[in-house]
Amino acid sequence: MTASADGSRELEEDIERVLDVLAGRRISILTGAGVSTDSGIPDYRGTGAPVRSPMTFQTFIADPRARQRYWAGSHLGWQRFASAAPNPGHRALAELESRGIVNGIVTQNVDGLHLRAGSRRVVDLHGSLDRVRCLTCGQSFDRGSIAERMGAANPWLAEPGALELNPDGDVSVEHVDEMVVPDCTVCGGVLKPEVVFFGEFVPTEKYTEARALVRSSDAFLIAGSSLVVNSGIRLLDQAIKKRVPVVIINRGQTKGDARATLKIEAGTSEILTALRDRLAG
């Protein structure tokens, strides 16, 4: 038997194992960066992911030059990030929701791809890059309008170059001294994308909504998350407390493997697409 045939057989066996656990149940979903890798957005912690030091909230607030560096990279990354398209895994989850099999999606991603794929009930635990908020007066802005201002004030940002996109929509930029950072047009305050930085807490209302999804389901499916972030572990705790089966689909070890009903070492797009095709049968 060829290596390809072996791989197909293993995938089929994985799908059957997931179906045995999830069939006939109403499922709540938690997704992480691994769901978006097939859309060209790299994973923070997947196999081969580079070691990086993401911006912390404390540094962003305290260091004006750090804000220059962040906004330069974030602007360049946003242009590529915003052009990413939903992949088959995103579309499969949207269809499972439309059929009433999935009651909603909690995502740790900030890319907005679940909504663009057609999912309706999406809890973005860590926010979304398509909005920007003033930390002083609270005014919210569309990211596109901020991008236009940044491009006009910093034409050098349009210069072509080889840039490596990071999972949060940022890229590495070395020379930022000439960067003009946008401020709030209402009060002149500091602007920040509406995402949860390292060192910040998930908003209480977001976690409450996510917890409600898990509590109203008959099974919990974790796709593409290593569960390193506490928000994911807290939802796993809720599922375990409710005594519903937990399925994890992820390439690489997760912090929830020992507690899961079933762990599948696989990419998410193939498994989620198969679930869409078979759970609706």
Short mmCIF file of the C-alpha atoms (twelve columns), coordinates in Angstrom:
data_MODEL
# 
_entry.id   MODEL 
# 
loop_
_atom_site.group_PDB 
_atom_site.id 
_atom_site.type_symbol 
_atom_site.label_atom_id 
_atom_site.label_alt_id 
_atom_site.label_comp_id 
_atom_site.label_asym_id 
_atom_site.label_seq_id 
_atom_site.Cartn_x 
_atom_site.Cartn_y 
_atom_site.Cartn_z 
_atom_site.pdbx_PDB_model_num 
ATOM 1   C CA . MET A 1   0.000   0.000  0.000  1 
ATOM 2   C CA . THR A 2   1.372   3.459  -0.913 1 
ATOM 3   C CA . ALA A 3   2.041   6.247  1.587  1 
ATOM 4   C CA . SER A 4   -0.854  8.178  0.048  1 
ATOM 5   C CA . ALA A 5   -3.217  5.264  0.575  1 
ATOM 6   C CA . ASP A 6   -2.021  4.900  4.155  1 
ATOM 7   C CA . GLY A 7   -2.717  8.573  4.745  1 
ATOM 8   C CA . SER A 8   -6.202  8.329  3.267  1 
ATOM 9   C CA . ARG A 9   -7.021  5.327  5.415  1 
ATOM 10  C CA . GLU A 10  -5.798  7.078  8.561  1 
ATOM 11  C CA . LEU A 11  -7.875  10.154 7.734  1 
ATOM 12  C CA . GLU A 12  -10.956 8.015  7.186  1 
ATOM 13  C CA . GLU A 13  -10.382 6.266  10.506 1 
ATOM 14  C CA . ASP A 14  -10.015 9.634  12.265 1 
ATOM 15  C CA . ILE A 15  -13.267 10.852 10.725 1 
ATOM 16  C CA . GLU A 16  -15.118 7.748  11.834 1 
ATOM 17  C CA . ARG A 17  -13.837 8.133  15.390 1 
ATOM 18  C CA . VAL A 18  -15.009 11.751 15.517 1 
ATOM 19  C CA . LEU A 19  -18.409 10.780 14.113 1 
ATOM 20  C CA . ASP A 20  -18.807 8.089  16.768 1 
ATOM 21  C CA . VAL A 21  -18.505 10.775 19.449 1 
ATOM 22  C CA . LEU A 22  -20.395 13.675 17.855 1 
ATOM 23  C CA . ALA A 23  -23.216 12.136 15.819 1 
ATOM 24  C CA . GLY A 24  -26.654 13.142 17.047 1 
ATOM 25  C CA . ARG A 25  -25.351 15.870 19.333 1 
ATOM 26  C CA . ARG A 26  -25.618 19.655 19.282 1 
ATOM 27  C CA . ILE A 27  -22.035 20.900 19.170 1 
ATOM 28  C CA . SER A 28  -20.341 24.047 20.409 1 
ATOM 29  C CA . ILE A 29  -17.063 24.957 18.741 1 
ATOM 30  C CA . LEU A 30  -13.822 26.558 19.886 1 
ATOM 31  C CA . THR A 31  -11.384 27.487 17.122 1 
ATOM 32  C CA . GLY A 32  -7.783  28.628 17.234 1 
ATOM 33  C CA . ALA A 33  -5.129  29.695 14.756 1 
ATOM 34  C CA . GLY A 34  -4.901  26.218 13.224 1 
ATOM 35  C CA . VAL A 35  -8.297  26.718 11.563 1 
ATOM 36  C CA . SER A 36  -6.954  29.689 9.594  1 
ATOM 37  C CA . THR A 37  -3.631  28.278 8.408  1 
ATOM 38  C CA . ASP A 38  -5.257  27.043 5.182  1 
ATOM 39  C CA . SER A 39  -6.213  30.674 4.527  1 
ATOM 40  C CA . GLY A 40  -2.547  31.657 4.556  1 
ATOM 41  C CA . ILE A 41  -2.442  32.958 8.126  1 
ATOM 42  C CA . PRO A 42  0.373   31.254 10.061 1 
ATOM 43  C CA . ASP A 43  -0.060  29.645 13.451 1 
ATOM 44  C CA . TYR A 44  1.577   31.036 16.607 1 
ATOM 45  C CA . ARG A 45  2.456   27.689 18.113 1 
ATOM 46  C CA . GLY A 46  2.116   25.049 15.416 1 
ATOM 47  C CA . THR A 47  4.956   22.806 14.337 1 
ATOM 48  C CA . GLY A 48  7.716   24.946 12.886 1 
ATOM 49  C CA . ALA A 49  6.226   28.246 14.044 1 
ATOM 50  C CA . PRO A 50  8.943   30.799 14.796 1 
ATOM 51  C CA . VAL A 51  9.537   31.942 18.357 1 
ATOM 52  C CA . ARG A 52  8.266   35.501 18.699 1 
ATOM 53  C CA . SER A 53  7.557   38.107 21.346 1 
ATOM 54  C CA . PRO A 54  4.153   39.665 20.654 1 
ATOM 55  C CA . MET A 55  3.309   43.159 21.824 1 
ATOM 56  C CA . THR A 56  2.026   43.344 25.375 1 
ATOM 57  C CA . PHE A 57  -0.596  45.820 26.494 1 
ATOM 58  C CA . GLN A 58  1.756   47.254 29.121 1 
ATOM 59  C CA . THR A 59  4.480   47.964 26.550 1 
ATOM 60  C CA . PHE A 60  2.009   49.416 24.060 1 
ATOM 61  C CA . ILE A 61  0.728   51.890 26.654 1 
ATOM 62  C CA . ALA A 62  4.070   52.854 28.160 1 
ATOM 63  C CA . ASP A 63  6.401   53.092 25.160 1 
ATOM 64  C CA . PRO A 64  5.671   55.523 22.269 1 
ATOM 65  C CA . ARG A 65  8.366   53.926 20.114 1 
ATOM 66  C CA . ALA A 66  6.823   50.512 20.698 1 
ATOM 67  C CA . ARG A 67  3.556   51.929 19.372 1 
ATOM 68  C CA . GLN A 68  5.403   53.201 16.309 1 
ATOM 69  C CA . ARG A 69  6.833   49.757 15.707 1 
ATOM 70  C CA . TYR A 70  3.509   48.055 16.323 1 
ATOM 71  C CA . TRP A 71  1.471   50.317 14.024 1 
ATOM 72  C CA . ALA A 72  4.017   50.158 11.190 1 
ATOM 73  C CA . GLY A 73  4.005   46.388 11.267 1 
ATOM 74  C CA . SER A 74  0.280   46.116 11.910 1 
ATOM 75  C CA . HIS A 75  -0.544  48.318 8.921  1 
ATOM 76  C CA . LEU A 76  1.575   46.308 6.541  1 
ATOM 77  C CA . GLY A 77  0.276   43.037 7.940  1 
ATOM 78  C CA . TRP A 78  -3.327  44.211 7.854  1 
ATOM 79  C CA . GLN A 79  -3.207  44.642 4.079  1 
ATOM 80  C CA . ARG A 80  -2.390  40.954 3.658  1 
ATOM 81  C CA . PHE A 81  -4.485  39.820 6.600  1 
ATOM 82  C CA . ALA A 82  -7.627  41.518 5.297  1 
ATOM 83  C CA . SER A 83  -7.235  39.885 1.889  1 
ATOM 84  C CA . ALA A 84  -7.258  36.339 3.331  1 
ATOM 85  C CA . ALA A 85  -10.305 34.295 2.319  1 
ATOM 86  C CA . PRO A 86  -12.273 31.746 4.354  1 
ATOM 87  C CA . ASN A 87  -11.114 28.174 3.751  1 
ATOM 88  C CA . PRO A 88  -13.172 24.949 3.537  1 
ATOM 89  C CA . GLY A 89  -12.999 24.507 7.324  1 
ATOM 90  C CA . HIS A 90  -14.597 27.903 7.935  1 
ATOM 91  C CA . ARG A 91  -17.287 27.202 5.362  1 
ATOM 92  C CA . ALA A 92  -18.002 23.749 6.786  1 
ATOM 93  C CA . LEU A 93  -18.615 25.194 10.250 1 
ATOM 94  C CA . ALA A 94  -20.913 27.860 8.819  1 
ATOM 95  C CA . GLU A 95  -22.993 25.201 7.086  1 
ATOM 96  C CA . LEU A 96  -23.137 23.007 10.188 1 
ATOM 97  C CA . GLU A 97  -24.469 26.012 12.093 1 
ATOM 98  C CA . SER A 98  -27.074 26.745 9.422  1 
ATOM 99  C CA . ARG A 99  -28.305 23.145 9.754  1 
ATOM 100 C CA . GLY A 100 -28.631 23.426 13.529 1 
ATOM 101 C CA . ILE A 101 -25.861 20.927 14.271 1 
ATOM 102 C CA . VAL A 102 -23.511 23.612 15.631 1 
ATOM 103 C CA . ASN A 103 -24.996 26.126 18.076 1 
ATOM 104 C CA . GLY A 104 -22.245 28.691 17.599 1 
ATOM 105 C CA . ILE A 105 -18.517 29.290 17.365 1 
ATOM 106 C CA . VAL A 106 -16.158 30.678 19.961 1 
ATOM 107 C CA . THR A 107 -12.936 31.761 18.299 1 
ATOM 108 C CA . GLN A 108 -9.559  32.836 19.611 1 
ATOM 109 C CA . ASN A 109 -8.766  34.236 16.158 1 
ATOM 110 C CA . VAL A 110 -8.994  37.927 15.280 1 
ATOM 111 C CA . ASP A 111 -9.258  37.509 11.499 1 
ATOM 112 C CA . GLY A 112 -13.047 37.673 11.085 1 
ATOM 113 C CA . LEU A 113 -13.024 34.708 8.704  1 
ATOM 114 C CA . HIS A 114 -15.850 32.818 10.439 1 
ATOM 115 C CA . LEU A 115 -18.240 35.717 9.858  1 
ATOM 116 C CA . ARG A 116 -17.063 36.114 6.281  1 
ATOM 117 C CA . ALA A 117 -17.678 32.396 5.733  1 
ATOM 118 C CA . GLY A 118 -21.310 32.828 6.793  1 
ATOM 119 C CA . SER A 119 -21.299 31.833 10.469 1 
ATOM 120 C CA . ARG A 120 -23.839 33.887 12.401 1 
ATOM 121 C CA . ARG A 121 -23.224 33.289 16.080 1 
ATOM 122 C CA . VAL A 122 -19.535 33.958 16.568 1 
ATOM 123 C CA . VAL A 123 -17.969 34.956 19.876 1 
ATOM 124 C CA . ASP A 124 -14.589 36.554 19.134 1 
ATOM 125 C CA . LEU A 125 -12.926 36.063 22.510 1 
ATOM 126 C CA . HIS A 126 -9.851  38.068 21.581 1 
ATOM 127 C CA . GLY A 127 -11.561 40.744 19.503 1 
ATOM 128 C CA . SER A 128 -11.214 41.575 15.833 1 
ATOM 129 C CA . LEU A 129 -8.625  43.481 13.824 1 
ATOM 130 C CA . ASP A 130 -11.232 45.247 11.711 1 
ATOM 131 C CA . ARG A 131 -12.027 47.770 14.466 1 
ATOM 132 C CA . VAL A 132 -9.861  50.322 16.298 1 
ATOM 133 C CA . ARG A 133 -10.745 52.025 19.581 1 
ATOM 134 C CA . CYS A 134 -9.482  55.113 21.421 1 
ATOM 135 C CA . LEU A 135 -8.173  54.216 24.855 1 
ATOM 136 C CA . THR A 136 -9.111  57.657 26.177 1 
ATOM 137 C CA . CYS A 137 -12.648 58.419 24.989 1 
ATOM 138 C CA . GLY A 138 -13.722 54.984 23.729 1 
ATOM 139 C CA . GLN A 139 -14.563 56.101 20.185 1 
ATOM 140 C CA . SER A 140 -14.520 53.167 17.736 1 
ATOM 141 C CA . PHE A 141 -13.243 53.392 14.174 1 
ATOM 142 C CA . ASP A 142 -13.346 51.126 11.130 1 
ATOM 143 C CA . ARG A 143 -9.883  49.711 10.483 1 
ATOM 144 C CA . GLY A 144 -10.089 50.691 6.826  1 
ATOM 145 C CA . SER A 145 -10.367 54.394 7.692  1 
ATOM 146 C CA . ILE A 146 -7.344  54.150 9.984  1 
ATOM 147 C CA . ALA A 147 -5.407  52.370 7.253  1 
ATOM 148 C CA . GLU A 148 -6.169  55.220 4.828  1 
ATOM 149 C CA . ARG A 149 -4.889  57.793 7.320  1 
ATOM 150 C CA . MET A 150 -1.748  55.782 7.973  1 
ATOM 151 C CA . GLY A 151 -1.031  55.329 4.288  1 
ATOM 152 C CA . ALA A 152 -1.398  59.050 3.621  1 
ATOM 153 C CA . ALA A 153 0.831   60.042 6.555  1 
ATOM 154 C CA . ASN A 154 3.417   57.316 5.878  1 
ATOM 155 C CA . PRO A 155 3.806   56.827 2.113  1 
ATOM 156 C CA . TRP A 156 6.985   54.797 2.692  1 
ATOM 157 C CA . LEU A 157 4.771   51.993 4.015  1 
ATOM 158 C CA . ALA A 158 3.717   51.306 0.420  1 
ATOM 159 C CA . GLU A 159 7.251   50.455 -0.660 1 
ATOM 160 C CA . PRO A 160 7.478   46.796 -1.744 1 
ATOM 161 C CA . GLY A 161 9.473   44.363 0.353  1 
ATOM 162 C CA . ALA A 162 9.552   40.800 1.575  1 
ATOM 163 C CA . LEU A 163 7.413   40.824 4.716  1 
ATOM 164 C CA . GLU A 164 6.559   37.854 6.906  1 
ATOM 165 C CA . LEU A 165 2.974   37.830 8.156  1 
ATOM 166 C CA . ASN A 166 2.414   36.897 11.799 1 
ATOM 167 C CA . PRO A 167 -0.805  35.313 13.124 1 
ATOM 168 C CA . ASP A 168 -2.069  38.546 14.659 1 
ATOM 169 C CA . GLY A 169 -1.875  40.418 11.366 1 
ATOM 170 C CA . ASP A 170 1.447   42.040 12.248 1 
ATOM 171 C CA . VAL A 171 4.734   41.905 10.353 1 
ATOM 172 C CA . SER A 172 8.302   42.653 11.327 1 
ATOM 173 C CA . VAL A 173 9.498   46.184 10.487 1 
ATOM 174 C CA . GLU A 174 12.962  47.324 11.535 1 
ATOM 175 C CA . HIS A 175 13.047  51.043 10.723 1 
ATOM 176 C CA . VAL A 176 10.151  52.869 12.314 1 
ATOM 177 C CA . ASP A 177 11.640  56.170 13.529 1 
ATOM 178 C CA . GLU A 178 9.787   58.122 10.851 1 
ATOM 179 C CA . MET A 179 6.475   56.399 11.552 1 
ATOM 180 C CA . VAL A 180 3.560   58.773 12.152 1 
ATOM 181 C CA . VAL A 181 1.182   57.023 14.550 1 
ATOM 182 C CA . PRO A 182 -2.516  57.842 14.121 1 
ATOM 183 C CA . ASP A 183 -4.354  59.379 17.041 1 
ATOM 184 C CA . CYS A 184 -8.031  59.719 17.860 1 
ATOM 185 C CA . THR A 185 -9.732  62.358 15.697 1 
ATOM 186 C CA . VAL A 186 -12.210 62.997 18.515 1 
ATOM 187 C CA . CYS A 187 -9.926  63.590 21.507 1 
ATOM 188 C CA . GLY A 188 -6.360  63.035 20.314 1 
ATOM 189 C CA . GLY A 189 -5.990  59.901 22.450 1 
ATOM 190 C CA . VAL A 190 -4.054  56.691 21.814 1 
ATOM 191 C CA . LEU A 191 -5.647  54.275 19.340 1 
ATOM 192 C CA . LYS A 192 -5.468  50.496 19.689 1 
ATOM 193 C CA . PRO A 193 -6.981  47.699 17.572 1 
ATOM 194 C CA . GLU A 194 -9.954  46.079 19.293 1 
ATOM 195 C CA . VAL A 195 -8.030  42.919 20.064 1 
ATOM 196 C CA . VAL A 196 -6.883  41.454 23.365 1 
ATOM 197 C CA . PHE A 197 -3.152  42.000 23.708 1 
ATOM 198 C CA . PHE A 198 -0.955  39.814 25.885 1 
ATOM 199 C CA . GLY A 199 -1.398  41.133 29.412 1 
ATOM 200 C CA . GLU A 200 -5.073  41.996 28.908 1 
ATOM 201 C CA . PHE A 201 -8.099  40.025 30.044 1 
ATOM 202 C CA . VAL A 202 -10.885 38.714 27.827 1 
ATOM 203 C CA . PRO A 203 -13.889 41.028 28.384 1 
ATOM 204 C CA . THR A 204 -16.327 39.534 30.876 1 
ATOM 205 C CA . GLU A 205 -19.280 39.764 28.512 1 
ATOM 206 C CA . LYS A 206 -17.373 37.851 25.834 1 
ATOM 207 C CA . TYR A 207 -16.511 35.012 28.172 1 
ATOM 208 C CA . THR A 208 -20.077 34.910 29.514 1 
ATOM 209 C CA . GLU A 209 -21.433 34.516 25.974 1 
ATOM 210 C CA . ALA A 210 -18.866 31.837 25.165 1 
ATOM 211 C CA . ARG A 211 -19.648 29.928 28.340 1 
ATOM 212 C CA . ALA A 212 -23.365 30.039 27.510 1 
ATOM 213 C CA . LEU A 213 -22.680 28.360 24.158 1 
ATOM 214 C CA . VAL A 214 -20.781 25.527 25.813 1 
ATOM 215 C CA . ARG A 215 -23.433 25.076 28.480 1 
ATOM 216 C CA . SER A 216 -26.222 24.824 25.894 1 
ATOM 217 C CA . SER A 217 -24.478 22.126 23.831 1 
ATOM 218 C CA . ASP A 218 -24.262 18.344 23.970 1 
ATOM 219 C CA . ALA A 219 -20.625 18.181 22.825 1 
ATOM 220 C CA . PHE A 220 -17.591 20.450 22.638 1 
ATOM 221 C CA . LEU A 221 -15.290 20.456 19.601 1 
ATOM 222 C CA . ILE A 222 -11.917 22.226 19.802 1 
ATOM 223 C CA . ALA A 223 -10.341 22.820 16.394 1 
ATOM 224 C CA . GLY A 224 -6.870  24.177 15.740 1 
ATOM 225 C CA . SER A 225 -6.081  25.418 19.248 1 
ATOM 226 C CA . SER A 226 -3.192  24.378 21.472 1 
ATOM 227 C CA . LEU A 227 -5.197  25.641 24.481 1 
ATOM 228 C CA . VAL A 228 -2.186  27.508 25.807 1 
ATOM 229 C CA . VAL A 229 -4.327  30.608 26.367 1 
ATOM 230 C CA . ASN A 230 -6.398  30.434 29.551 1 
ATOM 231 C CA . SER A 231 -9.646  31.424 27.844 1 
ATOM 232 C CA . GLY A 232 -9.691  28.101 25.996 1 
ATOM 233 C CA . ILE A 233 -8.888  26.060 29.083 1 
ATOM 234 C CA . ARG A 234 -11.690 27.746 31.016 1 
ATOM 235 C CA . LEU A 235 -14.186 26.686 28.340 1 
ATOM 236 C CA . LEU A 236 -12.793 23.154 28.395 1 
ATOM 237 C CA . ASP A 237 -13.379 23.192 32.148 1 
ATOM 238 C CA . GLN A 238 -17.016 24.127 31.519 1 
ATOM 239 C CA . ALA A 239 -17.491 21.211 29.121 1 
ATOM 240 C CA . ILE A 240 -15.863 18.765 31.535 1 
ATOM 241 C CA . LYS A 241 -18.040 20.083 34.368 1 
ATOM 242 C CA . LYS A 242 -21.152 19.585 32.221 1 
ATOM 243 C CA . ARG A 243 -19.918 16.063 31.407 1 
ATOM 244 C CA . VAL A 244 -20.263 16.404 27.647 1 
ATOM 245 C CA . PRO A 245 -17.806 14.694 25.279 1 
ATOM 246 C CA . VAL A 246 -14.834 16.782 24.178 1 
ATOM 247 C CA . VAL A 247 -13.118 16.281 20.816 1 
ATOM 248 C CA . ILE A 248 -9.837  18.026 19.989 1 
ATOM 249 C CA . ILE A 249 -8.582  18.295 16.405 1 
ATOM 250 C CA . ASN A 250 -5.110  19.808 16.246 1 
ATOM 251 C CA . ARG A 251 -1.680  19.246 14.786 1 
ATOM 252 C CA . GLY A 252 0.557   18.955 17.818 1 
ATOM 253 C CA . GLN A 253 0.047   18.547 21.525 1 
ATOM 254 C CA . THR A 254 -2.504  20.640 23.414 1 
ATOM 255 C CA . LYS A 255 -2.975  21.349 27.105 1 
ATOM 256 C CA . GLY A 256 -6.315  19.535 26.976 1 
ATOM 257 C CA . ASP A 257 -5.250  16.229 25.417 1 
ATOM 258 C CA . ALA A 258 -5.355  14.227 28.653 1 
ATOM 259 C CA . ARG A 259 -8.868  15.435 29.445 1 
ATOM 260 C CA . ALA A 260 -10.438 15.021 26.009 1 
ATOM 261 C CA . THR A 261 -12.798 12.221 25.082 1 
ATOM 262 C CA . LEU A 262 -10.965 12.041 21.763 1 
ATOM 263 C CA . LYS A 263 -7.880  13.751 20.338 1 
ATOM 264 C CA . ILE A 264 -7.244  13.691 16.591 1 
ATOM 265 C CA . GLU A 265 -3.821  14.659 15.254 1 
ATOM 266 C CA . ALA A 266 -4.842  16.177 11.932 1 
ATOM 267 C CA . GLY A 267 -5.513  19.331 9.979  1 
ATOM 268 C CA . THR A 268 -8.866  20.935 10.614 1 
ATOM 269 C CA . SER A 269 -10.116 21.605 7.079  1 
ATOM 270 C CA . GLU A 270 -10.313 17.951 6.053  1 
ATOM 271 C CA . ILE A 271 -12.002 16.790 9.255  1 
ATOM 272 C CA . LEU A 272 -14.489 19.659 9.432  1 
ATOM 273 C CA . THR A 273 -15.454 19.248 5.783  1 
ATOM 274 C CA . ALA A 274 -16.073 15.527 6.336  1 
ATOM 275 C CA . LEU A 275 -18.182 16.292 9.406  1 
ATOM 276 C CA . ARG A 276 -20.288 18.686 7.378  1 
ATOM 277 C CA . ASP A 277 -20.891 16.034 4.744  1 
ATOM 278 C CA . ARG A 278 -21.711 13.201 7.139  1 
ATOM 279 C CA . LEU A 279 -23.336 14.725 10.189 1 
ATOM 280 C CA . ALA A 280 -26.034 16.225 8.006  1 
ATOM 281 C CA . GLY A 281 -26.844 12.890 6.407  1 
# 
